Amino acid sequence: MWNRALFKILGLAGLLFLSLAAQADAGSSPTLDTIRKNKVIRVGVKTDFSPYNSLNAKREVVGFESDIAELIADRLGVTLKKVSITTENRFQKLELGEVDILISTVGDTAARRKIATAIEPGYNETSVNVLFRPGEAVPAWNQIRHETICALQGSYFNKPMSERYLLELQTYKTVRDAQLALRDGQCSGFLYATAALANTAQLPEWAGYKMPLPNALITPMAIFIARGEQGSELDLALGNILADLHRTGWLLEANNRWGIASTSWLKAQKELWSARDEHGQYLCVRNNTGNWIAACRAAEYVSSTEVSGVQAVGLWIKEQLGVDLNFVYDPYDRAQFFTGICYTMLLITCSIAISMALGIAVSVAVDGRDGWTARVIHAIMAYGRLTPPLLMMYLIFFGLGGWTMREFGIKLPAFAVAAFCSGYYTAGLVMRAFLEAANHVRTYEAGFVLHWRNLGRTAQYANWPVKQALINLTKQTMIASAIAIPELLSASSLLIAEKGNIFLTMTVLLITFYLITSLWTRIFNYLEKALLPTVGQP
């Protein structure tokens, strides 16, 4: 009995010892120990990505990222050794231990966090654009679908960009090879990081090459260290250095010094990391796990235990069930999604108002009349009723809108065009319903003519086809995204698609679509009962 008790005590003591040993080792960093021992930090840098890094006349690597590497070496009190790497081999070099850290324009993505540790916060932002050959530039991404575009092997944006915009990518091992292919006409454009393309376009030998597309896939760039270094002393030290560089504005100043145009992200980060509470303490601090507090991190990398409320629920669902409802846990995406719903509801409301006002007005104007004016109105409304709304939107927005923009510099508002086209199409159905209802009234009341005063009587017989027409109007609202109304629900679906999967995206949209249509159906039923008397026998 005593032996059994002794074994239990020894076992518990052993577990306690192992636990304490593990805790003591939790913050250790083999990489940082080696750096301090050798008094050298090996930083993987690219040499073909000006102004981030390139070779000067003396064959020295210089650039925005080189400045960051030099500052980090100085803060750690060691010598800097720059190791030349490429987009293809940079993570291999890190995994093999040939470099200690990567500062090489690496976009911070979930896929990359599975193979290495990203230092938070990031040090700049990256986005994607296309540099076009002279005379081949276009202003919209959907205009280069199925076009042959040059790209660099190993770039994280190749797959999402090719899938999203249906690009035919022709990849090359180096930036120089891709540039030569572009100049030789092997492709119509070069898909690459915006900052590098902007720098290239400023060179005299690239005169005439343009990049008018809006930036895509805006992503923070991060320093990466080995996967096993997550939460280590090196991870914390580098994160603290970058936080300080944001707070002091050093990164923003260096960004401007190297002529990197996009600074909106850096400005926002400076405000975030330099914010203080009423006691003068920084708001962005580390919690008891060693991570920065959730408010200062990207939402997709925060766990459910670090937040509360709706965000915690959304993250818990993602962690436990694998369902990535980013519009629930991500505050930005949530705002975008619900903004999209609000704009969709507003578009439906405006379209209903136009269809009812126009449909009733023209039915009153033409009922009982047979002159040429009535025939013209009938023809105009028939055109609206028989022309698909999507085709009408294209004709007005791109056809008429292109002419007004070219001749007078007037851009037609997409929202107004969408509301008018949807309302115009449904107005033809409303007019037809009221005219047929008026004909029915005339079967028992000869000489009846539709007028504003007797509209209620006619509406009793027109309500069913009118209600069905309005319900169909709510279903067709999503096609307005074809003329680029970014606030519509279809745009919010893109936010989900970027981080979720097709099945989940379509399921969420299907449910939302059903709820919106059901809500409007209930509204129509309520108004029908509240405003119209029961139809009696003639």
Buried (B, 14 or more C-beta within 10 A) or exposed (E): EEEEEEEEEEEEEEEEEEEEEEEEEEEEBEBBEBBBEEEBBBBBBBBBBBBBBBBEEEEEBBBBBBBBBBBBBEBBEBEBBBBBBBBEBBBEBBEEEEBBBBBBBBBBBEEBBEEBBBBBBBBBBBBBBBBBBEEBBBEEBEEBEEBBBBBBBBBBBBEBBBEBBEBEBBBBEBBEBBBEBBEEEEBBBBBBBBBBBBBBBEEEEBEEBBBEBEBBBBBBBBBBBBBEBBBBBBBBBBBBBBBBBBBEBBBBEBBEEBEBEBBEBBEEBBEBBBEEEEEEEEEBEBEEEBBBBBBBBBBBBBBBEBBEEEBBBBBBBBEEEEBBBBBBBBEEBBEBBEBBBEBBBBBBBBBBEBBBEBBBBBBBEBBBEEEEEBEEBBEEBEEBBEBEBBEBBBBBBBEEBEEEEEEEEEEBEBBEBBBBBBBBBBBBBBBBBBBBBBBBBBEEEEEBEBEEEBBEBBBBBBBEBBBEBBBEBBEBBBBBBBBEBBBBBBBBBBBBBEBBEEEBBBBBBEEBBEEBBEEBBEBBEEEBEEEBEEEEEE
